[in-house]
Every structure is written in structure tokens, then in C-alpha cells.
Amino acid sequence: MNFEEFKKIFDTEEKCINLLIENNYIQNTRCYYCNNEKIYKKSNNNYACKKCKRWFSIFKNTFFIELRTSIVFLFYVIYIVI
């Protein structure tokens, strides 16, 4: 499968992130600061806590936090390696 075919399956960062969440590679069920369960999505990769009001990245405490490239491209690289 080439990159264009791969992008048809994982054409958005949201699809990639959802796959990571569904497979428990990223656990975003609690606030990273106060451990509150009541969080909500603010933007693409950011969530906020309803209790302490702090924002955090869904990628916090993962190697994805320092990404300088598209997660779609990174998924493709992982696909090629595996």
C-alpha cells in the first residue's frame, strides 16, 4: 500500500487519534492535573477539565507530544516499519 492509498483510510488526524484512543494507546479519561473524570474536548488535540479548568494535550505523557510532523504521516511510517 502506498501513501496515497493509506491516506484514504487515515485521511485525517482525528481518525488516527480515535484509533489510538479506541485501542487504549492514549488514555484521556481523566484530567492530568487533578485526576477529575469530567473532561471535554476543546480543539483537535486539546482537552479541558471541568473542575480545575486546565487544558492539556491528548498526547501528554506519550511520545506523540513532541511531534513536528503530521500524525497521518507518522502512522504511515509506523505502517511501513511494521
Secondary structure, DSSP 8 states (H G I E B T S, - for coil): --HHHHHHHS-SHHHHHHHHHHTTSS--SS-TTT--S-EEE-SSSEEEETTT--EEETTTTSGGGG--S-HHHHHHHHHHH-
